[in-house]
């Protein structure tokens, strides 16, 4: 039940109760969620409290409203393990989903941002292969990706159809590239026109911008930039603790200095 004497707002308490019911399977995928009126009677709360809790769950992508029918538990989010398996396609299959990739454009890019050249420590006269693509699971777009790889590391990559070949499997199996480590940067964003169009979503909807740099030793081999729909995906980090943690993982939190934060 809800604690009316708690400093925690009632809507937040209710949201957390419903969230746990979704996580533990009490409310299953595709199942109808109690209506505002039902919640009012069940928890003796106002309509405004029930509405706020449901709206927040909707923003987080845990429930979805179907016009004229009701509100239902959303399909499970696709889990991506950032410390284990790299390929999205393989991770999706392991979760019983059918992954697919729609290539928007794949070619040697003549207009690569200078920052990309600097990261690769390349001269702008050298060639970089670039892929723009949309990754989906069960035909639902989840990720709008931009990938860069210097042509010197993959000289025949232009001939590969990546709608039929998993990109990371090509790197591993055909090019024998074995990444030693990677760095990751994530930022919350709002979808722009381009991203919303290809992700079949709405301009201004919350999403994540993810940039991952893959290395072999000290050599940067691959840059992946992704716009990820937060309502359909979630990320998993496995962080080791104890005396050996610094040997395996590096975790850095960046806080906004403009709002009183510091960097650690």
C-alpha positions as CSV (number, residue, x, y, z in Angstrom):
1,X,0.0,0.0,0.0
2,X,1.0,3.6,-0.3
3,X,2.4,5.6,2.7
4,X,0.6,8.9,2.9
5,X,2.9,10.1,5.6
6,X,6.1,9.5,3.6
7,X,8.1,12.3,2.1
8,X,8.1,10.3,-1.1
9,X,5.2,11.5,-3.3
10,X,2.3,9.2,-3.7
11,X,2.5,9.1,-7.5
12,X,6.2,8.1,-7.3
13,X,5.3,5.3,-4.8
14,X,2.6,4.0,-7.1
15,X,4.9,4.2,-10.1
16,X,7.5,2.1,-8.4
17,X,4.9,-0.5,-7.3
18,X,3.7,-0.9,-10.9
19,X,7.2,-0.9,-12.2
20,X,8.1,-3.8,-9.9
21,X,5.0,-5.7,-10.9
22,X,6.1,-5.4,-14.6
23,X,9.7,-6.5,-13.7
24,X,8.6,-9.5,-11.7
25,X,6.0,-10.6,-14.2
26,X,2.9,-9.9,-12.2
27,X,2.0,-7.6,-15.0
28,X,3.0,-9.4,-18.2
29,X,4.0,-8.1,-21.6
30,X,0.8,-7.2,-23.5
31,X,-1.4,-7.3,-20.4
32,X,-3.7,-4.5,-19.7
33,X,-2.7,-2.1,-16.9
34,X,-5.2,-1.0,-14.3
35,X,-7.0,2.1,-15.4
36,X,-6.9,5.4,-13.6
37,X,-10.3,4.7,-12.0
38,X,-9.1,1.2,-11.0
39,X,-6.0,2.6,-9.4
40,X,-8.0,5.3,-7.6
41,X,-10.2,2.6,-6.0
42,X,-7.3,0.1,-5.3
43,X,-5.0,2.7,-3.6
44,X,-7.5,5.3,-2.4
45,X,-5.8,8.1,-4.4
46,X,-6.8,11.0,-6.6
47,X,-7.2,10.8,-10.4
48,X,-4.3,13.2,-10.7
49,X,-2.0,10.9,-8.7
50,X,-3.0,7.8,-10.8
51,X,-2.6,9.8,-14.1
52,X,0.9,11.1,-13.1
53,X,2.1,7.6,-12.2
54,X,0.9,6.1,-15.5
55,X,2.2,9.0,-17.6
56,X,5.7,8.6,-16.0
57,X,5.6,4.8,-16.8
58,X,4.7,5.7,-20.3
59,X,7.6,8.1,-20.6
60,X,9.9,5.4,-19.4
61,X,8.6,3.1,-22.1
62,X,7.2,0.5,-19.7
63,X,3.6,0.9,-20.7
64,X,1.8,2.1,-23.9
65,X,-1.6,3.5,-24.6
66,X,-3.7,2.1,-27.4
67,X,-6.4,4.6,-28.5
68,X,-9.9,3.5,-27.6
69,X,-8.7,0.2,-26.0
70,X,-6.6,0.9,-22.9
71,X,-3.1,0.9,-21.5
72,X,-0.9,-2.2,-21.8
73,X,2.5,-3.4,-20.7
74,X,5.0,-2.6,-23.4
75,X,7.1,-5.3,-25.1
76,X,10.3,-6.2,-23.2
77,X,13.2,-3.9,-23.7
78,X,16.1,-5.4,-25.7
79,X,19.1,-5.8,-23.3
80,X,22.6,-4.9,-24.6
81,X,25.5,-6.1,-22.5
82,X,28.3,-3.5,-23.0
83,X,31.0,-5.6,-21.2
84,X,30.4,-8.9,-23.0
85,X,29.0,-9.7,-26.5
86,X,29.5,-6.9,-29.0
87,X,27.2,-7.7,-31.9
88,X,23.7,-6.4,-31.5
89,X,22.4,-9.1,-33.8
90,X,23.8,-11.9,-31.6
91,X,22.5,-10.3,-28.4
92,X,19.0,-10.0,-29.9
93,X,19.0,-13.6,-31.0
94,X,20.0,-14.8,-27.5
95,X,16.9,-13.0,-26.2
96,X,14.6,-14.8,-28.7
97,X,14.3,-11.8,-31.0
98,X,14.7,-11.6,-34.8
99,X,17.3,-8.9,-35.6
100,X,17.6,-7.1,-38.9
101,X,19.6,-4.3,-40.4
102,X,18.5,-1.7,-43.0
103,X,21.4,0.1,-44.5
104,X,20.7,3.7,-45.3
105,X,24.1,4.4,-46.9
106,X,27.4,2.5,-47.0
107,X,30.4,4.0,-48.9
108,X,33.8,5.5,-48.7
109,X,33.0,8.9,-47.1
110,X,34.6,11.9,-48.7
111,X,33.3,14.3,-46.0
112,X,34.3,12.7,-42.7
113,X,34.4,15.1,-39.7
114,X,37.9,16.2,-38.8
115,X,37.3,14.9,-35.3
116,X,37.0,11.4,-36.7
117,X,40.3,11.7,-38.5
118,X,41.9,13.0,-35.4
119,X,40.6,10.1,-33.3
120,X,42.0,7.6,-35.9
121,X,45.2,9.6,-36.1
122,X,44.8,9.7,-39.8
123,X,45.5,12.2,-42.6
124,X,42.4,13.5,-44.2
125,X,43.6,12.2,-47.5
126,X,43.2,8.6,-46.3
127,X,39.9,6.8,-46.9
128,X,37.3,6.0,-44.3
129,X,34.4,3.6,-44.8
130,X,31.1,4.8,-43.3
131,X,27.8,3.0,-42.7
132,X,24.5,4.5,-41.8
133,X,22.0,1.9,-40.8
134,X,18.9,1.1,-38.7
135,X,19.0,-2.0,-36.4
136,X,15.7,-3.6,-35.6
137,X,14.4,-6.4,-33.5
138,X,11.2,-8.1,-34.6
139,X,10.8,-5.4,-37.2
140,X,10.8,-2.7,-34.6
141,X,13.5,0.0,-35.2
142,X,15.7,0.4,-32.1
143,X,19.0,1.9,-33.1
144,X,20.1,4.4,-35.7
145,X,23.8,3.8,-36.2
146,X,26.8,5.5,-37.9
147,X,30.0,3.4,-38.1
148,X,33.5,4.4,-39.3
149,X,36.4,2.2,-40.1
150,X,39.6,3.2,-42.0
151,X,39.7,1.4,-45.3
152,X,43.3,0.3,-44.6
153,X,41.9,-2.1,-42.0
154,X,39.1,-3.4,-44.2
155,X,40.1,-2.9,-47.9
156,X,37.3,-5.1,-49.3
157,X,34.5,-3.9,-47.1
158,X,32.7,-2.1,-49.9
159,X,31.7,-5.4,-51.5
160,X,29.9,-6.7,-48.3
161,X,26.1,-6.6,-48.0
162,X,25.6,-5.9,-44.3
163,X,21.9,-6.5,-44.5
164,X,22.9,-10.1,-44.9
165,X,26.2,-10.2,-43.0
166,X,26.6,-9.2,-39.3
167,X,29.2,-6.4,-39.2
168,X,31.1,-7.6,-36.2
169,X,31.1,-11.2,-37.4
170,X,32.7,-10.0,-40.6
171,X,35.4,-8.2,-38.6
172,X,36.0,-11.2,-36.5
173,X,35.7,-14.1,-39.0
174,X,36.9,-12.5,-42.2
175,X,39.3,-9.9,-41.1
176,X,40.5,-11.7,-37.9
177,X,40.2,-8.5,-35.9
178,X,40.1,-9.1,-32.2
179,X,39.4,-6.0,-30.1
180,X,41.3,-5.7,-26.9
181,X,39.2,-3.0,-25.3
182,X,36.8,-0.2,-26.0
183,X,35.7,3.1,-24.5
184,X,32.1,4.2,-24.2
185,X,30.4,7.6,-23.9
186,X,26.7,8.0,-23.4
187,X,24.5,11.2,-23.4
188,X,20.8,11.7,-23.0
189,X,19.3,13.5,-26.1
190,X,16.0,14.3,-27.8
191,X,15.3,12.8,-31.2
192,X,15.7,15.2,-34.1
193,X,13.8,15.0,-37.4
194,X,16.3,12.6,-39.1
195,X,16.5,10.2,-36.1
196,X,12.8,10.2,-35.5
197,X,12.1,9.4,-39.1
198,X,14.3,6.3,-39.3
199,X,13.4,5.1,-35.8
200,X,9.7,5.6,-36.6
201,X,9.3,7.7,-33.5
202,X,8.5,11.3,-32.5
203,X,10.6,14.4,-32.7
204,X,11.7,15.4,-29.2
205,X,11.3,12.0,-27.7
206,X,14.0,11.1,-25.1
207,X,16.8,8.8,-26.4
208,X,20.5,8.0,-25.8
209,X,23.5,9.0,-27.9
210,X,26.1,6.3,-27.6
211,X,29.7,6.6,-29.0
212,X,31.9,3.6,-28.7
213,X,35.6,3.4,-29.7
214,X,37.1,-0.1,-30.4
215,X,40.8,-0.7,-30.1
216,X,43.4,-3.4,-30.8
217,X,46.2,-2.5,-28.5
218,X,46.8,1.2,-28.9
219,X,45.3,1.3,-32.4
220,X,41.8,2.7,-32.8
221,X,40.1,0.5,-35.4
222,X,36.4,1.3,-35.3
223,X,34.0,4.1,-34.2
224,X,30.3,3.4,-33.6
225,X,27.9,6.2,-33.0
226,X,24.3,5.2,-32.1
227,X,21.0,6.9,-31.3
228,X,19.1,4.5,-29.2
229,X,15.4,4.5,-28.3
230,X,15.3,4.3,-24.5
231,X,11.8,3.1,-24.4
232,X,12.8,-0.2,-26.2
233,X,16.3,-0.8,-25.0
234,X,18.4,-1.0,-21.8
235,X,22.1,-1.4,-21.2
236,X,23.9,-3.7,-18.8
237,X,27.3,-3.0,-17.3
238,X,29.2,-5.6,-15.3
239,X,31.6,-3.8,-13.0
240,X,34.2,-5.8,-10.9
241,X,35.0,-4.7,-7.4
242,X,38.0,-5.3,-5.2
243,X,41.7,-5.2,-5.7
244,X,41.6,-6.3,-9.4
245,X,38.9,-3.9,-10.6
246,X,41.3,-1.4,-12.2
247,X,42.8,-4.2,-14.3
248,X,39.5,-5.0,-16.0
249,X,37.3,-1.9,-16.1
250,X,37.5,1.8,-16.1
251,X,34.4,3.8,-15.0
252,X,34.3,7.5,-15.2
253,X,31.4,9.8,-14.4
254,X,31.2,13.2,-16.0
255,X,28.9,15.8,-14.3
256,X,27.7,19.0,-15.8
257,X,29.9,21.8,-14.4
258,X,27.3,24.4,-15.3
259,X,25.0,22.8,-12.7
260,X,27.5,22.6,-9.9
261,X,29.0,19.2,-10.8
262,X,32.6,18.0,-10.9
263,X,34.4,15.3,-12.8
264,X,35.7,12.2,-11.0
